[in-house]
């Protein structure tokens, strides 16, 4: 039986950063839904709990000069990069 060891401090820091990027991306998505909903009537508003991939496209059509889509995409990309580092340095050490 192999002994399990705790992850090193850099691995924990990368995990916390990945979680922060994931939380930030989710909060930005909720902001985007809220901004879209301000221009829609009551019956056509989106739920903040149920939205799909079309959110990015619709937000960019309504607000072409906003940078929320870019910031959200950066957060998602950095979250994936942190996950890849976690796998490389913690799982396959």
C-alpha positions in Angstrom: 0.0 0.0 0.0 1.4 3.4 -1.0 1.5 6.1 1.5 -0.2 9.3 0.6 1.6 12.6 1.2 0.3 16.1 1.4 0.8 18.4 -1.5 3.6 20.9 -1.4 3.0 24.6 -0.7 3.3 25.6 -4.4 0.8 23.0 -5.4 -1.7 24.3 -2.8 -1.1 27.9 -3.9 -1.8 26.9 -7.5 -5.0 25.1 -6.4 -6.2 28.2 -4.5 -5.5 30.4 -7.5 -7.4 28.0 -9.8 -10.3 28.1 -7.4 -10.2 31.9 -7.3 -10.2 32.1 -11.2 -13.2 29.7 -11.3 -15.1 31.7 -8.8 -14.3 35.0 -10.6 -15.4 33.5 -14.0 -18.7 32.4 -12.4 -19.3 35.8 -10.8 -18.5 37.6 -14.1 -21.0 35.3 -15.8 -23.7 36.3 -13.3 -22.9 39.9 -13.9 -23.3 39.4 -17.7 -26.7 37.7 -17.1 -27.8 40.6 -14.9 -26.7 43.1 -17.5 -28.6 41.3 -20.2 -31.7 41.0 -18.0 -31.8 44.8 -17.4 -32.9 45.3 -21.1 -35.4 42.5 -21.3 -39.0 42.4 -20.2 -40.0 40.3 -17.1 -41.1 37.2 -19.1 -38.0 36.9 -21.3 -35.3 37.4 -18.6 -32.6 34.7 -18.1 -32.1 32.8 -14.9 -28.8 33.3 -13.2 -28.8 29.6 -12.3 -29.5 28.3 -15.8 -27.6 29.7 -18.7 -25.6 28.1 -21.5 -22.9 28.8 -24.0 -25.0 31.3 -25.9 -24.6 33.8 -23.1 -21.2 34.9 -24.4 -22.6 35.5 -27.9 -25.7 37.3 -26.8 -23.7 39.5 -24.4 -21.2 40.4 -27.1 -24.1 41.3 -29.5 -25.8 43.6 -26.9 -22.6 45.2 -25.5 -19.8 45.0 -28.1 -17.5 47.5 -26.3 -17.7 45.7 -22.9 -14.6 43.8 -21.7 -16.5 41.4 -19.4 -16.3 38.6 -22.0 -12.6 39.0 -22.4 -12.0 39.0 -18.6 -14.2 35.9 -18.2 -12.4 34.1 -20.9 -9.1 34.9 -19.3 -10.3 33.6 -16.0 -11.5 30.4 -17.6 -8.2 30.0 -19.4 -6.1 30.6 -16.3 -8.3 28.2 -14.3 -7.6 25.4 -16.9 -3.9 26.3 -16.8 -3.9 26.0 -13.0 -5.6 22.6 -13.3 -3.0 21.4 -15.8 -0.2 22.4 -13.4 -2.0 20.6 -10.6 -2.2 17.4 -12.6 1.4 17.7 -13.7 3.0 18.5 -10.4 0.8 16.7 -7.9 -0.5 13.7 -9.7 2.4 12.9 -12.0 5.3 13.9 -9.8 
